[in-house]
């Protein structure tokens, strides 16, 4: 049962992190990734896609189906916390606050 909680929470966090990279990439913009700053749009698409695939795999490995409402709540909480962390981090980044 612990996998449900841990993997669902992490799926939300990893998925929330993948969304901005994927969107920046498909719109042709550079954005910081672990591979360098700023990374090309192609790298961002690949990094965002990888994050989204990992999030789906975490949900699969967490065996969420029998407890879908708990899993949904944990995905939502993980996604919200990661989103708040990202918003706080990027709002302090000098490149985005000219």
PyMOL commands that set and color helices and strands:
alter all, ss='L'
color gray80, all
select helices_A, chain A and resi 2-26+41-61+65-91+94-96
alter helices_A, ss='H'
color red, helices_A
select strands_A, chain A and resi 31-33+36-39
alter strands_A, ss='S'
color yellow, strands_A
deselect
rebuild
show_as cartoon
